[in-house]
Amino acid sequence: MTASLRAFTRALLLSAAISLPAMAMEPGAASAQAAISISVNVEPPALPIYQQPPIPVEGYIWTPGYWSWDTADNDYYWVPGAWVQPPRVGVLWTPGYWAWRDGVYLFNEGYWGATVGF
């Protein structure tokens, strides 16, 4: 698999993962919890400046892109932002982010909630 195809596949899978928590919050939906802790000692690149595309459907929320870590390549790759339908009315997306803690950069997962907050 070429590097560009591998990066595209990762981005597609991770973008889809943003909406997976939404399905778990639906009434009657089955849910599963998995925690993957990612920590690295390499600072993530600066967030790129890009034009947010227009909203495709009223009521969707923009989930910004973020840097993810590829353990096979030992490098960051960009996961693009996407417009998504929130799991229910009134919730907002708090984006994931990298933070320096205890001598490493740790990724803090994004989440849906009543307010945006870190």
FIZA-328479 format. One record per atom (N, C-alpha, C, O): x, y, z; chain; atom name. Coordinates in nm, 3 decimals. Atoms other than C-alpha are relative to their C-alpha. Layout:
<mizas>
c1;c2;c3;chain;name
X;Y;Z;A;CA
...
</mizas>
This chain:
<mizas>
c1;c2;c3;chain;name
0.085;-0.117;0.000;A;N
0.000;0.000;0.000;A;CA
0.090;0.124;0.000;A;C
0.185;0.132;0.079;A;O
-0.081;-0.121;0.006;A;N
0.143;0.340;-0.093;A;CA
-0.024;0.086;0.122;A;C
-0.126;0.074;0.190;A;O
0.012;-0.088;-0.117;A;N
0.203;0.603;0.173;A;CA
-0.124;0.088;-0.011;A;C
-0.192;0.109;0.089;A;O
0.116;-0.087;0.014;A;N
-0.067;0.831;0.028;A;CA
-0.131;-0.077;0.018;A;C
-0.226;-0.025;0.076;A;O
0.120;0.081;-0.019;A;N
-0.323;0.549;0.016;A;CA
-0.016;-0.037;0.147;A;C
-0.128;-0.038;0.199;A;O
0.006;0.033;-0.142;A;N
-0.233;0.448;0.373;A;CA
-0.048;0.121;0.080;A;C
-0.130;0.107;0.170;A;O
0.042;-0.122;-0.070;A;N
-0.272;0.811;0.490;A;CA
-0.148;0.028;-0.025;A;C
-0.220;0.066;0.067;A;O
0.142;-0.022;0.030;A;N
-0.607;0.841;0.310;A;CA
-0.087;-0.096;0.078;A;C
-0.189;-0.056;0.134;A;O
0.076;0.101;-0.073;A;N
-0.732;0.516;0.466;A;CA
-0.008;0.035;0.148;A;C
-0.115;0.025;0.208;A;O
0.000;-0.039;-0.142;A;N
-0.626;0.631;0.816;A;CA
-0.093;0.117;0.022;A;C
-0.173;0.116;0.115;A;O
0.084;-0.119;-0.015;A;N
-0.793;0.970;0.767;A;CA
-0.148;-0.035;-0.010;A;C
-0.230;0.016;0.066;A;O
0.138;0.040;0.018;A;N
-1.113;0.807;0.644;A;CA
-0.052;-0.073;0.124;A;C
-0.161;-0.045;0.172;A;O
0.042;0.075;-0.118;A;N
-1.128;0.565;0.937;A;CA
-0.012;0.089;0.123;A;C
-0.107;0.076;0.200;A;O
0.005;-0.087;-0.117;A;N
-1.049;0.832;1.195;A;CA
-0.111;0.104;-0.011;A;C
-0.171;0.140;0.090;A;O
0.111;-0.093;0.016;A;N
-1.298;1.077;1.048;A;CA
-0.132;-0.069;0.033;A;C
-0.220;-0.010;0.095;A;O
0.121;0.076;-0.032;A;N
-1.564;0.806;1.071;A;CA
-0.011;-0.021;0.150;A;C
-0.122;-0.029;0.204;A;O
0.002;0.024;-0.145;A;N
-1.464;0.750;1.434;A;CA
-0.063;0.115;0.075;A;C
-0.113;0.096;0.186;A;O
0.063;-0.115;-0.066;A;N
-1.589;1.099;1.518;A;CA
-0.148;-0.026;0.018;A;C
-0.205;0.012;0.121;A;O
0.144;0.022;-0.011;A;N
-1.945;0.988;1.449;A;CA
-0.034;-0.127;0.077;A;C
-0.150;-0.146;0.113;A;O
0.030;0.121;-0.076;A;N
-1.913;0.651;1.627;A;CA
-0.049;0.031;0.141;A;C
-0.146;-0.032;0.185;A;O
0.056;-0.032;-0.132;A;N
-1.956;0.808;1.975;A;CA
-0.142;0.052;-0.010;A;C
-0.222;0.033;0.082;A;O
0.135;-0.050;0.017;A;N
-2.266;0.975;1.838;A;CA
-0.100;-0.114;-0.002;A;C
-0.207;-0.103;0.057;A;O
0.090;0.114;0.006;A;N
-2.422;0.637;1.762;A;CA
-0.019;-0.061;0.138;A;C
-0.129;-0.106;0.170;A;O
0.010;0.058;-0.134;A;N
-2.349;0.517;2.115;A;CA
-0.089;0.083;0.091;A;C
-0.141;0.032;0.190;A;O
0.082;-0.086;-0.084;A;N
-2.539;0.815;2.257;A;CA
-0.147;-0.005;-0.039;A;C
-0.231;0.050;0.032;A;O
0.138;0.010;0.042;A;N
-2.858;0.735;2.064;A;CA
-0.077;-0.091;0.095;A;C
-0.023;-0.193;0.138;A;O
0.078;0.087;-0.088;A;N
-3.136;0.592;2.281;A;CA
-0.014;-0.139;-0.060;A;C
-0.044;-0.155;-0.178;A;O
0.015;0.137;0.043;A;N
-3.144;0.215;2.260;A;CA
0.117;-0.056;-0.077;A;C
0.116;-0.175;-0.112;A;O
-0.114;0.049;0.078;A;N
-2.813;0.191;2.076;A;CA
0.094;-0.077;0.091;A;C
0.112;-0.043;0.208;A;O
-0.102;0.074;-0.075;A;N
-2.558;-0.063;2.187;A;CA
0.124;0.087;0.007;A;C
0.151;0.165;-0.084;A;O
-0.120;-0.080;-0.011;A;N
-2.238;0.092;2.312;A;CA
0.116;-0.086;0.048;A;C
0.098;-0.185;0.119;A;O
-0.122;0.066;-0.044;A;N
-1.882;-0.019;2.365;A;CA
0.100;0.109;0.035;A;C
0.103;0.213;-0.030;A;O
-0.099;-0.098;-0.042;A;N
-1.603;0.164;2.542;A;CA
0.139;-0.058;-0.024;A;C
0.166;-0.172;0.014;A;O
-0.138;0.041;0.018;A;N
-1.240;0.142;2.439;A;CA
0.086;0.123;0.021;A;C
0.058;0.229;-0.035;A;O
-0.089;-0.113;-0.025;A;N
-0.962;0.365;2.563;A;CA
0.138;-0.034;-0.054;A;C
0.199;-0.134;-0.016;A;O
-0.134;0.017;0.053;A;N
-0.643;0.398;2.367;A;CA
0.077;0.126;0.038;A;C
0.040;0.236;-0.002;A;O
-0.081;-0.113;-0.044;A;N
-0.382;0.620;2.524;A;CA
0.120;0.014;-0.092;A;C
0.199;-0.080;-0.106;A;O
-0.113;-0.025;0.089;A;N
-0.135;0.775;2.282;A;CA
0.088;0.106;0.065;A;C
0.041;0.214;0.100;A;O
-0.095;-0.098;-0.050;A;N
0.175;0.947;2.412;A;CA
0.128;-0.011;-0.082;A;C
0.174;-0.121;-0.114;A;O
-0.123;-0.005;0.079;A;N
0.482;1.057;2.218;A;CA
0.088;0.111;0.055;A;C
0.041;0.198;0.128;A;O
-0.090;-0.105;-0.047;A;N
0.787;1.270;2.286;A;CA
0.036;0.099;-0.110;A;C
0.133;0.173;-0.099;A;O
-0.020;-0.091;0.113;A;N
0.764;1.459;1.955;A;CA
-0.115;0.100;-0.003;A;C
-0.232;0.061;-0.005;A;O
0.103;-0.103;0.003;A;N
0.579;1.790;1.950;A;CA
-0.079;-0.007;-0.130;A;C
-0.020;-0.023;-0.237;A;O
0.078;0.001;0.125;A;N
0.288;1.795;1.702;A;CA
0.027;0.126;-0.081;A;C
0.062;0.230;-0.024;A;O
-0.016;-0.121;0.083;A;N
0.314;2.034;1.406;A;CA
-0.108;0.103;0.035;A;C
-0.207;0.072;0.102;A;O
0.100;-0.105;-0.018;A;N
0.128;2.363;1.414;A;CA
-0.126;-0.038;-0.077;A;C
-0.118;-0.102;-0.182;A;O
0.124;0.025;0.071;A;N
-0.237;2.341;1.317;A;CA
0.001;0.080;-0.130;A;C
0.034;0.199;-0.130;A;O
0.001;-0.074;0.127;A;N
-0.274;2.432;0.950;A;CA
-0.117;0.098;-0.004;A;C
-0.218;0.079;0.063;A;O
0.109;-0.097;0.023;A;N
-0.483;2.730;0.845;A;CA
-0.066;-0.040;-0.131;A;C
0.000;-0.048;-0.234;A;O
0.071;0.042;0.120;A;N
-0.750;2.625;0.599;A;CA
-0.140;0.059;0.002;A;C
-0.190;0.101;0.107;A;O
0.135;-0.053;0.014;A;N
-1.086;2.742;0.471;A;CA
-0.100;-0.109;0.036;A;C
-0.100;-0.216;-0.025;A;O
0.105;0.095;-0.038;A;N
-1.376;2.565;0.643;A;CA
-0.104;-0.004;-0.112;A;C
-0.153;0.101;-0.153;A;O
0.101;0.007;0.106;A;N
-1.616;2.436;0.376;A;CA
-0.137;0.043;0.051;A;C
-0.163;0.039;0.171;A;O
0.134;-0.042;-0.042;A;N
-1.975;2.562;0.377;A;CA
-0.078;-0.117;0.060;A;C
-0.056;-0.233;0.026;A;O
0.082;0.102;-0.066;A;N
-2.225;2.376;0.592;A;CA
-0.088;-0.069;-0.104;A;C
-0.157;-0.002;-0.181;A;O
0.077;0.071;0.102;A;N
-2.389;2.101;0.382;A;CA
-0.148;-0.015;0.036;A;C
-0.233;-0.018;-0.053;A;O
0.137;0.023;-0.046;A;N
-2.703;2.053;0.595;A;CA
-0.020;0.080;0.128;A;C
0.064;0.077;0.218;A;O
0.030;-0.077;-0.122;A;N
-2.865;2.281;0.853;A;CA
-0.001;-0.095;0.120;A;C
-0.057;-0.204;0.113;A;O
-0.004;0.079;-0.122;A;N
-2.800;2.151;1.205;A;CA
0.128;-0.081;0.017;A;C
0.152;-0.135;0.125;A;O
-0.127;0.070;-0.012;A;N
-2.462;1.991;1.130;A;CA
0.098;0.086;0.079;A;C
0.082;0.208;0.087;A;O
-0.103;-0.070;-0.077;A;N
-2.160;2.083;1.344;A;CA
0.136;-0.032;-0.060;A;C
0.163;-0.146;-0.096;A;O
-0.135;0.017;0.052;A;N
-1.804;2.136;1.222;A;CA
0.088;-0.064;0.107;A;C
0.098;-0.012;0.218;A;O
-0.098;0.064;-0.088;A;N
-1.555;1.897;1.384;A;CA
0.136;0.025;-0.063;A;C
0.167;-0.033;-0.167;A;O
-0.126;-0.039;0.062;A;N
-1.210;2.046;1.320;A;CA
0.096;-0.116;-0.017;A;C
0.088;-0.218;0.052;A;O
-0.104;0.099;0.021;A;N
-0.918;1.849;1.188;A;CA
0.100;0.000;0.116;A;C
0.100;0.090;0.199;A;O
-0.099;0.011;-0.107;A;N
-0.635;1.735;1.414;A;CA
0.116;-0.087;-0.047;A;C
0.104;-0.161;-0.144;A;O
-0.115;0.085;0.028;A;N
-0.293;1.572;1.410;A;CA
-0.016;-0.131;0.076;A;C
-0.044;-0.131;0.196;A;O
0.002;0.132;-0.062;A;N
-0.294;1.199;1.478;A;CA
0.140;-0.059;-0.013;A;C
0.222;-0.009;-0.090;A;O
-0.133;0.062;-0.002;A;N
0.006;0.972;1.541;A;CA
-0.004;-0.135;-0.069;A;C
-0.091;-0.217;-0.041;A;O
-0.012;0.129;0.068;A;N
0.108;0.685;1.314;A;CA
0.116;-0.076;0.063;A;C
0.232;-0.039;0.045;A;O
-0.105;0.076;-0.067;A;N
0.299;0.426;1.516;A;CA
0.090;-0.073;-0.099;A;C
0.207;-0.097;-0.069;A;O
-0.083;0.068;0.100;A;N
0.421;0.249;1.199;A;CA
0.104;0.095;-0.059;A;C
0.219;0.057;-0.079;A;O
-0.091;-0.099;0.058;A;N
0.575;0.567;1.054;A;CA
0.070;0.085;0.104;A;C
0.162;0.160;0.071;A;O
-0.052;-0.087;-0.106;A;N
0.655;0.729;1.391;A;CA
-0.006;0.147;-0.041;A;C
0.093;0.220;-0.032;A;O
0.017;-0.138;0.045;A;N
0.514;1.053;1.262;A;CA
-0.148;0.039;0.010;A;C
-0.236;-0.047;0.018;A;O
0.136;-0.052;0.000;A;N
0.207;1.273;1.271;A;CA
-0.056;-0.002;-0.142;A;C
0.019;0.004;-0.240;A;O
0.069;-0.020;0.126;A;N
-0.050;1.284;0.993;A;CA
-0.128;0.077;0.029;A;C
-0.184;0.068;0.139;A;O
0.115;-0.087;-0.017;A;N
-0.339;1.525;0.941;A;CA
-0.130;-0.075;-0.028;A;C
-0.144;-0.141;-0.131;A;O
0.135;0.053;0.018;A;N
-0.698;1.407;0.989;A;CA
-0.088;0.121;-0.028;A;C
-0.104;0.207;0.059;A;O
0.076;-0.120;0.035;A;N
-0.920;1.657;0.807;A;CA
-0.128;0.015;0.081;A;C
-0.184;-0.083;0.130;A;O
0.126;-0.027;-0.067;A;N
-1.219;1.823;0.969;A;CA
-0.117;-0.046;-0.085;A;C
-0.102;-0.076;-0.204;A;O
0.120;0.044;0.072;A;N
-1.573;1.727;0.874;A;CA
-0.124;0.059;0.064;A;C
-0.127;0.087;0.184;A;O
0.132;-0.036;-0.051;A;N
-1.931;1.841;0.907;A;CA
-0.070;-0.129;0.040;A;C
-0.073;-0.223;-0.039;A;O
0.069;0.121;-0.046;A;N
-2.125;1.585;1.114;A;CA
-0.133;0.037;0.066;A;C
-0.150;0.148;0.117;A;O
0.126;-0.018;-0.070;A;N
-2.475;1.546;1.248;A;CA
0.023;-0.035;0.146;A;C
0.069;-0.145;0.176;A;O
-0.019;0.032;-0.141;A;N
-2.464;1.571;1.628;A;CA
-0.088;-0.116;0.043;A;C
-0.190;-0.143;-0.021;A;O
0.078;0.116;-0.044;A;N
-2.592;1.270;1.822;A;CA
-0.139;0.037;0.051;A;C
-0.231;-0.045;0.048;A;O
0.132;-0.048;-0.043;A;N
-2.880;1.479;1.961;A;CA
0.004;0.153;0.001;A;C
0.112;0.213;0.001;A;O
0.011;-0.145;0.000;A;N
-3.003;1.838;1.964;A;CA
0.060;0.056;0.130;A;C
0.038;0.001;0.238;A;O
-0.052;-0.069;-0.117;A;N
-2.817;2.071;2.199;A;CA
0.140;-0.038;0.042;A;C
0.193;0.020;0.137;A;O
-0.137;0.034;-0.038;A;N
-2.476;1.903;2.212;A;CA
0.098;0.064;-0.097;A;C
0.067;0.089;-0.213;A;O
-0.107;-0.064;0.077;A;N
-2.151;2.056;2.090;A;CA
0.123;-0.090;0.004;A;C
0.136;-0.175;0.092;A;O
-0.122;0.081;0.012;A;N
-1.817;1.903;1.986;A;CA
0.118;0.074;0.061;A;C
0.148;0.187;0.022;A;O
-0.128;-0.049;-0.050;A;N
-1.504;1.963;2.192;A;CA
0.107;-0.080;-0.072;A;C
0.114;-0.202;-0.057;A;O
-0.098;0.073;0.080;A;N
-1.214;1.878;1.961;A;CA
0.110;-0.064;0.085;A;C
0.141;-0.018;0.194;A;O
-0.115;0.062;-0.064;A;N
-0.931;1.645;2.056;A;CA
0.121;0.091;-0.012;A;C
0.126;0.177;-0.101;A;O
-0.119;-0.085;0.003;A;N
-0.594;1.803;2.128;A;CA
0.117;-0.073;0.068;A;C
0.097;-0.165;0.148;A;O
-0.123;0.051;-0.062;A;N
-0.233;1.723;2.225;A;CA
0.039;0.092;0.114;A;C
0.032;0.215;0.100;A;O
-0.044;-0.079;-0.115;A;N
-0.108;1.837;2.566;A;CA
0.129;-0.061;0.056;A;C
0.146;-0.183;0.057;A;O
-0.125;0.043;-0.063;A;N
0.236;1.819;2.731;A;CA
-0.028;-0.033;0.145;A;C
-0.078;0.051;0.219;A;O
0.024;0.041;-0.138;A;N
0.215;1.622;3.055;A;CA
0.098;-0.110;0.036;A;C
0.115;-0.207;-0.039;A;O
-0.092;0.102;-0.053;A;N
0.468;1.424;3.257;A;CA
0.109;-0.039;-0.101;A;C
0.147;-0.156;-0.110;A;O
-0.113;0.024;0.091;A;N
0.740;1.459;2.991;A;CA
-0.035;-0.058;-0.136;A;C
0.054;-0.094;-0.211;A;O
0.041;0.050;0.131;A;N
0.534;1.343;2.691;A;CA
-0.121;0.080;-0.050;A;C
-0.189;0.148;0.027;A;O
0.122;-0.056;0.057;A;N
0.266;1.470;2.454;A;CA
-0.107;-0.108;0.002;A;C
-0.087;-0.217;-0.051;A;O
0.112;0.093;-0.011;A;N
-0.066;1.301;2.529;A;CA
-0.116;0.053;-0.083;A;C
-0.145;0.172;-0.082;A;O
0.116;-0.040;0.077;A;N
-0.365;1.303;2.297;A;CA
-0.125;-0.012;0.087;A;C
-0.150;-0.117;0.147;A;O
0.127;-0.004;-0.072;A;N
-0.694;1.402;2.462;A;CA
-0.112;-0.009;-0.103;A;C
-0.126;0.080;-0.188;A;O
0.107;0.024;0.097;A;N
-0.991;1.263;2.269;A;CA
-0.104;0.111;0.003;A;C
-0.130;0.172;0.107;A;O
0.112;-0.092;0.006;A;N
-1.267;1.492;2.150;A;CA
-0.126;-0.067;0.055;A;C
-0.130;-0.190;0.070;A;O
0.123;0.057;-0.057;A;N
-1.617;1.449;2.291;A;CA
-0.118;0.093;-0.023;A;C
-0.102;0.213;-0.043;A;O
0.124;-0.075;0.008;A;N
-1.980;1.559;2.262;A;CA
-0.046;0.037;0.141;A;C
-0.036;-0.044;0.233;A;O
0.050;-0.042;-0.130;A;N
-2.125;1.760;2.549;A;CA
-0.089;0.123;-0.011;A;C
-0.108;0.177;-0.120;A;O
0.090;-0.115;-0.004;A;N
-2.358;2.041;2.654;A;CA
0.074;0.131;-0.026;A;C
0.014;0.228;-0.071;A;O
-0.082;-0.118;0.023;A;N
-2.071;2.293;2.633;A;CA
0.130;-0.043;-0.065;A;C
0.167;-0.160;-0.060;A;O
-0.134;0.026;0.053;A;N
-1.737;2.319;2.455;A;CA
0.096;0.030;0.112;A;C
0.091;0.139;0.170;A;O
-0.093;-0.023;-0.109;A;N
-1.461;2.280;2.708;A;CA
0.112;-0.101;0.001;A;C
0.100;-0.211;-0.055;A;O
-0.115;0.090;-0.007;A;N
-1.127;2.126;2.780;A;CA
0.019;-0.040;0.143;A;C
0.110;-0.115;0.175;A;O
</mizas>
